[in-house]
Amino acid sequence: MPELDEEQIKHEAARREYCRQCIVEFQKLGYLDSYLEEVFDRKQRLMSKFSTPTTYRND
């Protein structure tokens, strides 16, 4: 039975490491998503600030 216990310990350690790696990857994706949203918002603000109005006049 000691082999079974050792096997379970190894399995549990591998499972925890896998979970840790998944959490790290999800955090990276969250940071990337937030960064891209911030960049997009900044671009939109700049475009609205510096864009010229496109109203046409019929003279």
All heavy atoms as TSV, in Angstrom:
chain	resi	resn	atom	element	x	y	z
A	1	MET	N	N	0.787	-1.206	0.000
A	1	MET	CA	C	0.000	0.000	0.000
A	1	MET	C	C	0.835	1.280	0.000
A	1	MET	O	O	0.351	2.285	-0.477
A	1	MET	CB	C	-0.953	0.014	1.199
A	1	MET	CG	C	-2.152	-0.908	1.041
A	1	MET	SD	S	-3.108	-0.522	-0.418
A	1	MET	CE	C	-4.576	0.127	0.280
A	2	PRO	N	N	2.063	1.295	0.516
A	2	PRO	CA	C	2.842	2.543	0.500
A	2	PRO	C	C	3.047	3.073	-0.923
A	2	PRO	O	O	3.086	4.255	-1.144
A	2	PRO	CB	C	4.168	2.182	1.138
A	2	PRO	CG	C	3.951	0.899	1.852
A	2	PRO	CD	C	2.791	0.228	1.195
A	3	GLU	N	N	3.153	2.167	-1.909
A	3	GLU	CA	C	3.328	2.613	-3.286
A	3	GLU	C	C	2.084	3.368	-3.762
A	3	GLU	O	O	2.184	4.353	-4.469
A	3	GLU	CB	C	3.604	1.432	-4.192
A	3	GLU	CG	C	4.959	0.790	-3.960
A	3	GLU	CD	C	5.174	-0.411	-4.853
A	3	GLU	OE1	O	4.542	-0.483	-5.916
A	3	GLU	OE2	O	5.982	-1.268	-4.470
A	4	LEU	N	N	0.930	2.883	-3.373
A	4	LEU	CA	C	-0.314	3.540	-3.753
A	4	LEU	C	C	-0.370	4.934	-3.143
A	4	LEU	O	O	-0.741	5.894	-3.816
A	4	LEU	CB	C	-1.515	2.707	-3.304
A	4	LEU	CG	C	-2.882	3.248	-3.686
A	4	LEU	CD1	C	-3.007	3.339	-5.202
A	4	LEU	CD2	C	-3.964	2.364	-3.125
A	5	ASP	N	N	0.027	5.066	-1.893
A	5	ASP	CA	C	0.021	6.377	-1.252
A	5	ASP	C	C	1.009	7.317	-1.944
A	5	ASP	O	O	0.710	8.476	-2.170
A	5	ASP	CB	C	0.379	6.256	0.227
A	5	ASP	CG	C	-0.744	5.595	1.030
A	5	ASP	OD1	O	-1.893	5.637	0.559
A	5	ASP	OD2	O	-0.447	5.037	2.096
A	6	GLU	N	N	2.172	6.815	-2.281
A	6	GLU	CA	C	3.174	7.627	-2.971
A	6	GLU	C	C	2.661	8.035	-4.361
A	6	GLU	O	O	2.858	9.163	-4.797
A	6	GLU	CB	C	4.485	6.849	-3.096
A	6	GLU	CG	C	5.612	7.659	-3.701
A	6	GLU	CD	C	6.921	6.889	-3.741
A	6	GLU	OE1	O	7.219	6.163	-2.777
A	6	GLU	OE2	O	7.614	7.030	-4.759
A	7	GLU	N	N	1.979	7.112	-5.005
A	7	GLU	CA	C	1.404	7.388	-6.322
A	7	GLU	C	C	0.330	8.477	-6.223
A	7	GLU	O	O	0.259	9.372	-7.056
A	7	GLU	CB	C	0.810	6.097	-6.898
A	7	GLU	CG	C	0.575	6.111	-8.375
A	7	GLU	CD	C	1.846	6.214	-9.195
A	7	GLU	OE1	O	2.893	5.729	-8.758
A	7	GLU	OE2	O	1.750	6.804	-10.281
A	8	GLN	N	N	-0.491	8.388	-5.188
A	8	GLN	CA	C	-1.524	9.405	-4.977
A	8	GLN	C	C	-0.902	10.772	-4.695
A	8	GLN	O	O	-1.390	11.795	-5.173
A	8	GLN	CB	C	-2.440	9.002	-3.825
A	8	GLN	CG	C	-3.376	7.861	-4.158
A	8	GLN	CD	C	-4.187	7.409	-2.951
A	8	GLN	OE1	O	-3.851	7.711	-1.811
A	8	GLN	NE2	N	-5.255	6.673	-3.217
A	9	ILE	N	N	0.168	10.786	-3.935
A	9	ILE	CA	C	0.857	12.038	-3.618
A	9	ILE	C	C	1.420	12.666	-4.894
A	9	ILE	O	O	1.283	13.869	-5.122
A	9	ILE	CB	C	1.972	11.798	-2.573
A	9	ILE	CG1	C	1.342	11.445	-1.217
A	9	ILE	CG2	C	2.883	13.005	-2.451
A	9	ILE	CD1	C	2.322	10.964	-0.177
A	10	LYS	N	N	2.026	11.850	-5.745
A	10	LYS	CA	C	2.565	12.353	-7.006
A	10	LYS	C	C	1.446	12.885	-7.899
A	10	LYS	O	O	1.576	13.937	-8.523
A	10	LYS	CB	C	3.335	11.251	-7.745
A	10	LYS	CG	C	4.660	10.911	-7.130
A	10	LYS	CD	C	5.341	9.813	-7.924
A	10	LYS	CE	C	6.659	9.415	-7.300
A	10	LYS	NZ	N	7.313	8.322	-8.035
A	11	HIS	N	N	0.343	12.156	-7.937
A	11	HIS	CA	C	-0.801	12.582	-8.752
A	11	HIS	C	C	-1.353	13.920	-8.240
A	11	HIS	O	O	-1.648	14.823	-9.034
A	11	HIS	CB	C	-1.891	11.506	-8.732
A	11	HIS	CG	C	-3.127	11.897	-9.458
A	11	HIS	ND1	N	-3.197	11.927	-10.832
A	11	HIS	CD2	C	-4.343	12.291	-8.999
A	11	HIS	CE1	C	-4.403	12.328	-11.192
A	11	HIS	NE2	N	-5.118	12.542	-10.102
A	12	GLU	N	N	-1.494	14.033	-6.935
A	12	GLU	CA	C	-2.007	15.270	-6.348
A	12	GLU	C	C	-1.064	16.438	-6.608
A	12	GLU	O	O	-1.494	17.551	-6.926
A	12	GLU	CB	C	-2.227	15.087	-4.840
A	12	GLU	CG	C	-2.819	16.277	-4.131
A	12	GLU	CD	C	-4.220	16.634	-4.593
A	12	GLU	OE1	O	-4.931	15.785	-5.152
A	12	GLU	OE2	O	-4.605	17.796	-4.395
A	13	ALA	N	N	0.233	16.206	-6.506
A	13	ALA	CA	C	1.210	17.264	-6.777
A	13	ALA	C	C	1.146	17.693	-8.243
A	13	ALA	O	O	1.202	18.889	-8.549
A	13	ALA	CB	C	2.613	16.789	-6.422
A	14	ALA	N	N	1.009	16.747	-9.145
A	14	ALA	CA	C	0.902	17.060	-10.570
A	14	ALA	C	C	-0.384	17.840	-10.844
A	14	ALA	O	O	-0.397	18.791	-11.631
A	14	ALA	CB	C	0.951	15.785	-11.400
A	15	ARG	N	N	-1.467	17.441	-10.203
A	15	ARG	CA	C	-2.749	18.136	-10.378
A	15	ARG	C	C	-2.659	19.574	-9.890
A	15	ARG	O	O	-3.117	20.503	-10.557
A	15	ARG	CB	C	-3.849	17.397	-9.625
A	15	ARG	CG	C	-5.248	17.925	-9.894
A	15	ARG	CD	C	-6.292	17.233	-9.030
A	15	ARG	NE	N	-6.160	17.575	-7.624
A	15	ARG	CZ	C	-6.591	18.719	-7.082
A	15	ARG	NH1	N	-7.173	19.613	-7.833
A	15	ARG	NH2	N	-6.448	18.935	-5.803
A	16	ARG	N	N	-2.040	19.778	-8.750
A	16	ARG	CA	C	-1.890	21.138	-8.207
A	16	ARG	C	C	-1.018	21.997	-9.106
A	16	ARG	O	O	-1.310	23.173	-9.314
A	16	ARG	CB	C	-1.308	21.091	-6.798
A	16	ARG	CG	C	-2.283	20.590	-5.787
A	16	ARG	CD	C	-1.705	20.625	-4.403
A	16	ARG	NE	N	-2.630	20.014	-3.476
A	16	ARG	CZ	C	-2.618	20.244	-2.190
A	16	ARG	NH1	N	-1.735	21.067	-1.671
A	16	ARG	NH2	N	-3.490	19.649	-1.404
A	17	GLU	N	N	0.038	21.435	-9.637
A	17	GLU	CA	C	0.914	22.183	-10.540
A	17	GLU	C	C	0.162	22.568	-11.812
A	17	GLU	O	O	0.286	23.688	-12.303
A	17	GLU	CB	C	2.160	21.367	-10.889
A	17	GLU	CG	C	3.102	22.033	-11.858
A	17	GLU	CD	C	3.670	23.355	-11.373
A	17	GLU	OE1	O	3.683	23.613	-10.149
A	17	GLU	OE2	O	4.102	24.154	-12.233
A	18	TYR	N	N	-0.637	21.649	-12.330
A	18	TYR	CA	C	-1.441	21.937	-13.517
A	18	TYR	C	C	-2.424	23.078	-13.225
A	18	TYR	O	O	-2.569	24.008	-14.024
A	18	TYR	CB	C	-2.193	20.679	-13.959
A	18	TYR	CG	C	-3.111	20.901	-15.129
A	18	TYR	CD1	C	-2.603	21.005	-16.426
A	18	TYR	CD2	C	-4.481	21.016	-14.937
A	18	TYR	CE1	C	-3.451	21.218	-17.500
A	18	TYR	CE2	C	-5.328	21.232	-16.002
A	18	TYR	CZ	C	-4.815	21.327	-17.281
A	18	TYR	OH	O	-5.657	21.546	-18.340
A	19	CYS	N	N	-3.079	23.023	-12.072
A	19	CYS	CA	C	-4.015	24.080	-11.694
A	19	CYS	C	C	-3.300	25.422	-11.552
A	19	CYS	O	O	-3.807	26.456	-11.978
A	19	CYS	CB	C	-4.728	23.743	-10.389
A	19	CYS	SG	S	-5.905	22.376	-10.549
A	20	ARG	N	N	-2.127	25.402	-10.965
A	20	ARG	CA	C	-1.356	26.630	-10.801
A	20	ARG	C	C	-1.018	27.231	-12.157
A	20	ARG	O	O	-1.143	28.434	-12.375
A	20	ARG	CB	C	-0.073	26.349	-10.012
A	20	ARG	CG	C	0.703	27.606	-9.639
A	20	ARG	CD	C	2.074	27.286	-9.069
A	20	ARG	NE	N	2.926	26.679	-10.060
A	20	ARG	CZ	C	3.553	27.350	-11.043
A	20	ARG	NH1	N	3.392	28.637	-11.160
A	20	ARG	NH2	N	4.320	26.724	-11.902
A	21	GLN	N	N	-0.611	26.378	-13.104
A	21	GLN	CA	C	-0.276	26.858	-14.443
A	21	GLN	C	C	-1.501	27.435	-15.142
A	21	GLN	O	O	-1.410	28.451	-15.834
A	21	GLN	CB	C	0.333	25.736	-15.267
A	21	GLN	CG	C	1.721	25.346	-14.821
A	21	GLN	CD	C	2.263	24.151	-15.585
A	21	GLN	OE1	O	1.627	23.642	-16.502
A	21	GLN	NE2	N	3.441	23.690	-15.206
A	22	CYS	N	N	-2.656	26.801	-14.966
A	22	CYS	CA	C	-3.890	27.313	-15.571
A	22	CYS	C	C	-4.243	28.684	-15.004
A	22	CYS	O	O	-4.622	29.592	-15.743
A	22	CYS	CB	C	-5.052	26.353	-15.343
A	22	CYS	SG	S	-4.941	24.849	-16.327
A	23	ILE	N	N	-4.122	28.837	-13.708
A	23	ILE	CA	C	-4.428	30.115	-13.067
A	23	ILE	C	C	-3.507	31.199	-13.595
A	23	ILE	O	O	-3.950	32.310	-13.915
A	23	ILE	CB	C	-4.330	29.991	-11.531
A	23	ILE	CG1	C	-5.483	29.132	-11.014
A	23	ILE	CG2	C	-4.319	31.361	-10.862
A	23	ILE	CD1	C	-5.339	28.699	-9.563
A	24	VAL	N	N	-2.231	30.897	-13.738
A	24	VAL	CA	C	-1.265	31.863	-14.265
A	24	VAL	C	C	-1.647	32.268	-15.687
A	24	VAL	O	O	-1.621	33.451	-16.036
A	24	VAL	CB	C	0.169	31.298	-14.205
A	24	VAL	CG1	C	1.136	32.149	-15.005
A	24	VAL	CG2	C	0.632	31.184	-12.764
A	25	GLU	N	N	-2.024	31.307	-16.511
A	25	GLU	CA	C	-2.408	31.610	-17.889
A	25	GLU	C	C	-3.672	32.470	-17.935
A	25	GLU	O	O	-3.754	33.412	-18.724
A	25	GLU	CB	C	-2.616	30.322	-18.695
A	25	GLU	CG	C	-1.328	29.590	-19.000
A	25	GLU	CD	C	-0.339	30.421	-19.797
A	25	GLU	OE1	O	-0.745	31.091	-20.773
A	25	GLU	OE2	O	0.849	30.420	-19.439
A	26	PHE	N	N	-4.655	32.170	-17.100
A	26	PHE	CA	C	-5.867	32.983	-17.067
A	26	PHE	C	C	-5.558	34.402	-16.607
A	26	PHE	O	O	-6.132	35.368	-17.109
A	26	PHE	CB	C	-6.936	32.353	-16.176
A	26	PHE	CG	C	-7.722	31.278	-16.864
A	26	PHE	CD1	C	-7.689	29.980	-16.397
A	26	PHE	CD2	C	-8.490	31.566	-17.976
A	26	PHE	CE1	C	-8.407	28.983	-17.040
A	26	PHE	CE2	C	-9.221	30.584	-18.619
A	26	PHE	CZ	C	-9.175	29.283	-18.150
A	27	GLN	N	N	-4.637	34.548	-15.651
A	27	GLN	CA	C	-4.245	35.884	-15.204
A	27	GLN	C	C	-3.588	36.652	-16.348
A	27	GLN	O	O	-3.887	37.826	-16.562
A	27	GLN	CB	C	-3.293	35.796	-14.013
A	27	GLN	CG	C	-3.988	35.408	-12.732
A	27	GLN	CD	C	-3.020	35.188	-11.591
A	27	GLN	OE1	O	-1.835	34.914	-11.793
A	27	GLN	NE2	N	-3.517	35.307	-10.376
A	28	LYS	N	N	-2.705	35.992	-17.092
A	28	LYS	CA	C	-2.054	36.641	-18.231
A	28	LYS	C	C	-3.093	37.102	-19.245
A	28	LYS	O	O	-3.013	38.211	-19.769
A	28	LYS	CB	C	-1.063	35.695	-18.913
A	28	LYS	CG	C	0.212	35.471	-18.143
A	28	LYS	CD	C	1.098	34.517	-18.915
A	28	LYS	CE	C	2.332	34.127	-18.139
A	28	LYS	NZ	N	3.146	33.136	-18.866
A	29	LEU	N	N	-4.064	36.257	-19.533
A	29	LEU	CA	C	-5.110	36.620	-20.487
A	29	LEU	C	C	-5.932	37.798	-19.974
A	29	LEU	O	O	-6.319	38.682	-20.741
A	29	LEU	CB	C	-6.016	35.426	-20.773
A	29	LEU	CG	C	-5.391	34.291	-21.580
A	29	LEU	CD1	C	-6.350	33.109	-21.648
A	29	LEU	CD2	C	-5.033	34.757	-22.978
A	30	GLY	N	N	-6.205	37.815	-18.694
A	30	GLY	CA	C	-6.947	38.930	-18.104
A	30	GLY	C	C	-6.181	40.224	-18.208
A	30	GLY	O	O	-6.742	41.270	-18.546
A	31	TYR	N	N	-4.867	40.174	-17.926
A	31	TYR	CA	C	-4.046	41.370	-18.044
A	31	TYR	C	C	-3.994	41.841	-19.487
A	31	TYR	O	O	-4.091	43.028	-19.773
A	31	TYR	CB	C	-2.619	41.120	-17.543
A	31	TYR	CG	C	-2.526	40.799	-16.072
A	31	TYR	CD1	C	-1.594	39.888	-15.606
A	31	TYR	CD2	C	-3.365	41.406	-15.142
A	31	TYR	CE1	C	-1.497	39.589	-14.251
A	31	TYR	CE2	C	-3.282	41.111	-13.788
A	31	TYR	CZ	C	-2.334	40.206	-13.352
A	31	TYR	OH	O	-2.238	39.914	-12.030
A	32	LEU	N	N	-3.852	40.917	-20.414
A	32	LEU	CA	C	-3.797	41.262	-21.829
A	32	LEU	C	C	-5.113	41.874	-22.281
A	32	LEU	O	O	-5.138	42.877	-22.991
A	32	LEU	CB	C	-3.458	40.019	-22.661
A	32	LEU	CG	C	-3.325	40.221	-24.162
A	32	LEU	CD1	C	-2.225	41.227	-24.480
A	32	LEU	CD2	C	-3.035	38.898	-24.841
A	33	ASP	N	N	-6.213	41.287	-21.851
A	33	ASP	CA	C	-7.526	41.808	-22.208
A	33	ASP	C	C	-7.701	43.233	-21.686
A	33	ASP	O	O	-8.178	44.114	-22.399
A	33	ASP	CB	C	-8.610	40.888	-21.647
A	33	ASP	CG	C	-9.994	41.254	-22.134
A	33	ASP	OD1	O	-10.143	41.526	-23.342
A	33	ASP	OD2	O	-10.922	41.263	-21.315
A	34	SER	N	N	-7.312	43.476	-20.451
A	34	SER	CA	C	-7.414	44.818	-19.871
A	34	SER	C	C	-6.527	45.804	-20.624
A	34	SER	O	O	-6.938	46.941	-20.893
A	34	SER	CB	C	-6.999	44.803	-18.400
A	34	SER	OG	O	-7.881	44.029	-17.650
A	35	TYR	N	N	-5.331	45.379	-20.971
A	35	TYR	CA	C	-4.410	46.242	-21.709
A	35	TYR	C	C	-4.989	46.613	-23.073
A	35	TYR	O	O	-4.976	47.775	-23.472
A	35	TYR	CB	C	-3.056	45.553	-21.870
A	35	TYR	CG	C	-2.128	46.286	-22.796
A	35	TYR	CD1	C	-1.495	47.455	-22.391
A	35	TYR	CD2	C	-1.902	45.818	-24.091
A	35	TYR	CE1	C	-0.650	48.135	-23.243
A	35	TYR	CE2	C	-1.058	46.500	-24.949
A	35	TYR	CZ	C	-0.431	47.657	-24.526
A	35	TYR	OH	O	0.397	48.324	-25.380
A	36	LEU	N	N	-5.510	45.625	-23.793
A	36	LEU	CA	C	-6.074	45.895	-25.110
A	36	LEU	C	C	-7.282	46.814	-25.023
A	36	LEU	O	O	-7.468	47.691	-25.869
A	36	LEU	CB	C	-6.443	44.579	-25.807
A	36	LEU	CG	C	-5.267	43.710	-26.219
A	36	LEU	CD1	C	-5.761	42.386	-26.781
A	36	LEU	CD2	C	-4.383	44.426	-27.227
A	37	GLU	N	N	-8.099	46.636	-24.007
A	37	GLU	CA	C	-9.254	47.505	-23.822
A	37	GLU	C	C	-8.799	48.940	-23.562
A	37	GLU	O	O	-9.355	49.891	-24.112
A	37	GLU	CB	C	-10.106	47.000	-22.667
A	37	GLU	CG	C	-11.374	47.789	-22.467
A	37	GLU	CD	C	-12.248	47.217	-21.355
A	37	GLU	OE1	O	-12.002	46.090	-20.903
A	37	GLU	OE2	O	-13.169	47.939	-20.946
A	38	GLU	N	N	-7.768	49.102	-22.749
A	38	GLU	CA	C	-7.242	50.437	-22.454
A	38	GLU	C	C	-6.677	51.096	-23.712
A	38	GLU	O	O	-6.931	52.275	-23.977
A	38	GLU	CB	C	-6.155	50.330	-21.386
A	38	GLU	CG	C	-5.570	51.662	-20.986
A	38	GLU	CD	C	-4.485	51.503	-19.936
A	38	GLU	OE1	O	-4.561	50.583	-19.115
A	38	GLU	OE2	O	-3.544	52.325	-19.965
A	39	VAL	N	N	-5.942	50.333	-24.502
A	39	VAL	CA	C	-5.375	50.859	-25.744
A	39	VAL	C	C	-6.494	51.264	-26.706
A	39	VAL	O	O	-6.442	52.330	-27.316
A	39	VAL	CB	C	-4.425	49.828	-26.401
A	39	VAL	CG1	C	-4.056	50.241	-27.815
A	39	VAL	CG2	C	-3.177	49.653	-25.556
A	40	PHE	N	N	-7.506	50.437	-26.835
A	40	PHE	CA	C	-8.624	50.748	-27.725
A	40	PHE	C	C	-9.341	52.019	-27.265
A	40	PHE	O	O	-9.654	52.897	-28.081
A	40	PHE	CB	C	-9.599	49.575	-27.775
A	40	PHE	CG	C	-10.785	49.827	-28.648
A	40	PHE	CD1	C	-10.669	49.801	-30.028
A	40	PHE	CD2	C	-12.028	50.102	-28.091
A	40	PHE	CE1	C	-11.767	50.053	-30.837
A	40	PHE	CE2	C	-13.129	50.354	-28.896
A	40	PHE	CZ	C	-12.993	50.329	-30.271
A	41	ASP	N	N	-9.592	52.133	-25.958
A	41	ASP	CA	C	-10.257	53.325	-25.427
A	41	ASP	C	C	-9.418	54.579	-25.682
A	41	ASP	O	O	-9.947	55.624	-26.061
A	41	ASP	CB	C	-10.529	53.183	-23.930
A	41	ASP	CG	C	-11.633	52.188	-23.628
A	41	ASP	OD1	O	-12.387	51.823	-24.556
A	41	ASP	OD2	O	-11.718	51.755	-22.452
A	42	ARG	N	N	-8.119	54.469	-25.477
A	42	ARG	CA	C	-7.229	55.604	-25.714
A	42	ARG	C	C	-7.256	56.004	-27.185
A	42	ARG	O	O	-7.314	57.191	-27.517
A	42	ARG	CB	C	-5.803	55.247	-25.293
A	42	ARG	CG	C	-4.869	56.443	-25.313
A	42	ARG	CD	C	-3.468	56.095	-24.865
A	42	ARG	NE	N	-3.457	55.314	-23.644
A	42	ARG	CZ	C	-2.585	54.347	-23.379
A	42	ARG	NH1	N	-1.651	54.035	-24.239
A	42	ARG	NH2	N	-2.641	53.688	-22.241
A	43	LYS	N	N	-7.247	55.029	-28.053
A	43	LYS	CA	C	-7.300	55.309	-29.490
A	43	LYS	C	C	-8.608	55.999	-29.845
A	43	LYS	O	O	-8.618	56.964	-30.613
A	43	LYS	CB	C	-7.152	54.005	-30.275
A	43	LYS	CG	C	-7.188	54.188	-31.766
A	43	LYS	CD	C	-7.047	52.855	-32.472
A	43	LYS	CE	C	-7.197	53.018	-33.962
A	43	LYS	NZ	N	-7.158	51.739	-34.651
A	44	GLN	N	N	-9.716	55.512	-29.304
A	44	GLN	CA	C	-11.018	56.121	-29.578
A	44	GLN	C	C	-11.049	57.575	-29.103
A	44	GLN	O	O	-11.567	58.451	-29.795
A	44	GLN	CB	C	-12.140	55.334	-28.902
A	44	GLN	CG	C	-12.392	53.973	-29.503
A	44	GLN	CD	C	-12.886	54.082	-30.938
A	44	GLN	OE1	O	-12.145	53.842	-31.869
A	44	GLN	NE2	N	-14.122	54.456	-31.086
A	45	ARG	N	N	-10.500	57.845	-27.914
A	45	ARG	CA	C	-10.479	59.209	-27.391
A	45	ARG	C	C	-9.646	60.115	-28.285
A	45	ARG	O	O	-10.035	61.250	-28.577
A	45	ARG	CB	C	-9.943	59.233	-25.961
A	45	ARG	CG	C	-10.923	58.715	-24.933
A	45	ARG	CD	C	-10.491	59.039	-23.511
A	45	ARG	NE	N	-9.145	58.618	-23.195
A	45	ARG	CZ	C	-8.819	57.437	-22.666
A	45	ARG	NH1	N	-9.772	56.554	-22.405
A	45	ARG	NH2	N	-7.572	57.137	-22.393
A	46	LEU	N	N	-8.482	59.639	-28.711
A	46	LEU	CA	C	-7.637	60.438	-29.594
A	46	LEU	C	C	-8.305	60.691	-30.935
A	46	LEU	O	O	-8.238	61.800	-31.474
A	46	LEU	CB	C	-6.278	59.742	-29.812
A	46	LEU	CG	C	-5.320	59.781	-28.635
A	46	LEU	CD1	C	-4.108	58.903	-28.913
A	46	LEU	CD2	C	-4.883	61.214	-28.355
A	47	MET	N	N	-8.944	59.685	-31.469
A	47	MET	CA	C	-9.625	59.857	-32.752
A	47	MET	C	C	-10.752	60.880	-32.639
A	47	MET	O	O	-10.929	61.717	-33.524
A	47	MET	CB	C	-10.152	58.516	-33.256
A	47	MET	CG	C	-9.052	57.600	-33.744
A	47	MET	SD	S	-9.637	55.954	-34.207
A	47	MET	CE	C	-10.676	56.343	-35.596
A	48	SER	N	N	-11.504	60.816	-31.545
A	48	SER	CA	C	-12.602	61.768	-31.392
A	48	SER	C	C	-12.074	63.174	-31.108
A	48	SER	O	O	-12.681	64.162	-31.520
A	48	SER	CB	C	-13.559	61.323	-30.294
A	48	SER	OG	O	-12.913	61.322	-29.055
A	49	LYS	N	N	-10.954	63.274	-30.456
A	49	LYS	CA	C	-10.383	64.574	-30.124
A	49	LYS	C	C	-9.792	65.253	-31.359
A	49	LYS	O	O	-9.940	66.462	-31.541
A	49	LYS	CB	C	-9.300	64.413	-29.053
A	49	LYS	CG	C	-8.677	65.702	-28.597
A	49	LYS	CD	C	-7.659	65.442	-27.508
A	49	LYS	CE	C	-7.013	66.738	-27.044
A	49	LYS	NZ	N	-6.024	66.486	-25.976
A	50	PHE	N	N	-9.125	64.513	-32.203
A	50	PHE	CA	C	-8.409	65.102	-33.325
A	50	PHE	C	C	-9.074	64.905	-34.681
A	50	PHE	O	O	-8.557	65.341	-35.692
A	50	PHE	CB	C	-6.973	64.550	-33.383
A	50	PHE	CG	C	-6.143	64.972	-32.208
A	50	PHE	CD1	C	-5.784	64.054	-31.239
A	50	PHE	CD2	C	-5.749	66.289	-32.062
A	50	PHE	CE1	C	-5.018	64.451	-30.152
A	50	PHE	CE2	C	-4.983	66.685	-30.980
A	50	PHE	CZ	C	-4.622	65.769	-30.017
A	51	SER	N	N	-10.206	64.278	-34.705
A	51	SER	CA	C	-10.871	64.102	-35.998
A	51	SER	C	C	-11.588	65.383	-36.376
A	51	SER	O	O	-12.109	66.100	-35.532
A	51	SER	CB	C	-11.840	62.926	-35.957
A	51	SER	OG	O	-12.884	63.214	-35.066
A	52	THR	N	N	-11.610	65.654	-37.654
A	52	THR	CA	C	-12.303	66.847	-38.133
A	52	THR	C	C	-13.754	66.481	-38.422
A	52	THR	O	O	-14.031	65.372	-38.885
A	52	THR	CB	C	-11.640	67.388	-39.412
A	52	THR	OG1	O	-11.629	66.344	-40.377
A	52	THR	CG2	C	-10.232	67.844	-39.128
A	53	PRO	N	N	-14.652	67.382	-38.174
A	53	PRO	CA	C	-16.050	67.074	-38.470
A	53	PRO	C	C	-16.242	66.896	-39.980
A	53	PRO	O	O	-15.661	67.605	-40.777
A	53	PRO	CB	C	-16.822	68.282	-37.963
A	53	PRO	CG	C	-15.823	69.292	-37.533
A	53	PRO	CD	C	-14.460	68.677	-37.584
A	54	THR	N	N	-17.029	65.935	-40.326
A	54	THR	CA	C	-17.239	65.641	-41.745
A	54	THR	C	C	-18.616	66.105	-42.177
A	54	THR	O	O	-19.369	65.348	-42.771
A	54	THR	CB	C	-17.061	64.135	-42.001
A	54	THR	OG1	O	-17.973	63.441	-41.150
A	54	THR	CG2	C	-15.666	63.673	-41.757
A	55	THR	N	N	-18.922	67.331	-41.871
A	55	THR	CA	C	-20.202	67.868	-42.330
A	55	THR	C	C	-19.967	68.576	-43.660
A	55	THR	O	O	-18.996	69.319	-43.825
A	55	THR	CB	C	-20.779	68.860	-41.307
A	55	THR	OG1	O	-19.827	69.889	-41.065
A	55	THR	CG2	C	-21.121	68.154	-40.010
A	56	TYR	N	N	-20.816	68.323	-44.588
A	56	TYR	CA	C	-20.696	68.907	-45.914
A	56	TYR	C	C	-21.668	70.084	-46.037
A	56	TYR	O	O	-22.817	69.976	-45.606
A	56	TYR	CB	C	-20.980	67.855	-46.993
A	56	TYR	CG	C	-19.993	66.715	-46.943
A	56	TYR	CD1	C	-20.357	65.490	-46.397
A	56	TYR	CD2	C	-18.707	66.862	-47.437
A	56	TYR	CE1	C	-19.450	64.439	-46.339
A	56	TYR	CE2	C	-17.795	65.830	-47.396
A	56	TYR	CZ	C	-18.176	64.614	-46.852
A	56	TYR	OH	O	-17.283	63.602	-46.803
A	57	ARG	N	N	-21.180	71.124	-46.625
A	57	ARG	CA	C	-22.025	72.310	-46.792
A	57	ARG	C	C	-22.383	72.469	-48.273
A	57	ARG	O	O	-21.527	72.338	-49.133
A	57	ARG	CB	C	-21.286	73.551	-46.305
A	57	ARG	CG	C	-21.008	73.479	-44.808
A	57	ARG	CD	C	-20.098	74.551	-44.332
A	57	ARG	NE	N	-20.585	75.885	-44.712
A	57	ARG	CZ	C	-19.937	77.009	-44.450
A	57	ARG	NH1	N	-18.792	76.957	-43.823
A	57	ARG	NH2	N	-20.429	78.163	-44.816
A	58	ASN	N	N	-23.596	72.768	-48.512
A	58	ASN	CA	C	-24.041	73.037	-49.871
A	58	ASN	C	C	-24.111	74.544	-50.077
A	58	ASN	O	O	-25.050	75.194	-49.677
A	58	ASN	CB	C	-25.427	72.439	-50.130
A	58	ASN	CG	C	-25.357	70.941	-50.255
A	58	ASN	OD1	O	-24.328	70.412	-50.626
A	58	ASN	ND2	N	-26.465	70.274	-49.962
A	59	ASP	N	N	-23.077	75.074	-50.629
A	59	ASP	CA	C	-23.042	76.525	-50.889
A	59	ASP	C	C	-23.425	76.846	-52.294
A	59	ASP	O	O	-23.125	76.264	-53.231
A	59	ASP	CB	C	-21.661	77.115	-50.601
A	59	ASP	CG	C	-21.370	77.115	-49.104
A	59	ASP	OD1	O	-22.326	77.092	-48.308
A	59	ASP	OD2	O	-20.185	77.119	-48.744
